[in-house]
């Protein structure tokens, strides 16, 4: 299928005459990756991440001429294991209906009619594709799973899902569920997730308030004192917390404010970043027909603890656009390396 499918457009009326008049469907998350993650560049092959545990107790009373021996640093490691992903979109002018005016701006046929590179029309489409690419990166960073399987195959992904869009590397949820299991001290249970149907998975009144309180209480001191600590939460939890704020006076640090025209939510002075895209992906791709897989999720952590690795940050947002004279097609290529890492489990509290 070509890049533009105009079969559903009415062409005998006065239709839109420029691409800038086209209203593109909104994406669910076009935020900069750097809002949530440190971006590590130069990552194109398996690369070691070394950790040094903190030193323990130091210093005992001196006796004799030999200083007291102290234990040194214990070293551990993880690895960036980036994968290369790519896609191509093609557009041929001759595939468009003859009456469609959106792409009929040329003064001559060859090559102007076919070559759209550098035109305002193709520029608008390139911008829309780049936005969609960023949305897909957000999805991959959190929901990818190398062992992804559909419900029919004892997995959690909706039947019919093309798993090749999800299984290239392990995303952050897969890593966090492994490293912060339900038996961990830094895990908080969300009872509603255990519901057997959509209705029984609904959160009770003030549930998010209790969940967030447990998360902060269970957090390591180094986490809650970090400058970049934040609480990422599904919309379902954020909306439940907002309802509590409207009905209760919780005092300073528990509020929603508007900064630079955008609402910001805080819990005990910690910013709650609402991940509307999580809810959408769970409803679309992790639905077994009766219930959703862990529809309510929250992660208390830092940007530096959930970095994204890539060779170049530009690869994640920019396209290679060119015109091929042989096939007379306008081509958009994207290729990038990508991986995501959950670094230190003590710097995370997970609720699911």
Secondary structure, DSSP 8 states (H G I E B T S, - for coil): --S---TTS--SS----SGGG------S----GGGT--EE-S--S-EEEEEE-----------SSS--------EEEEEE--EEEEEEEEE-GGGS-TT-GGG---SSIIIIIT--TTSHHHHHHHHHHHHHHHHHHHHHHHH--TT--BGGGTSSB-TT--GGGT-SS--HHHHHHHHS-TTSTTEE--GGGG-SSTGGGS--TTHHHHHHHHHHHHS-HHHHT-TTEEEEEEHHHHHHHHHHHHH----TT-EEEEETTEEEEEETTEEEEEEHHHHHHHHHHSB-SS-BSS---EEEEEGGGS-EE-S-GGGGT--EEEEETTTTEEEEEEEEEEEE----GGG-EEE-
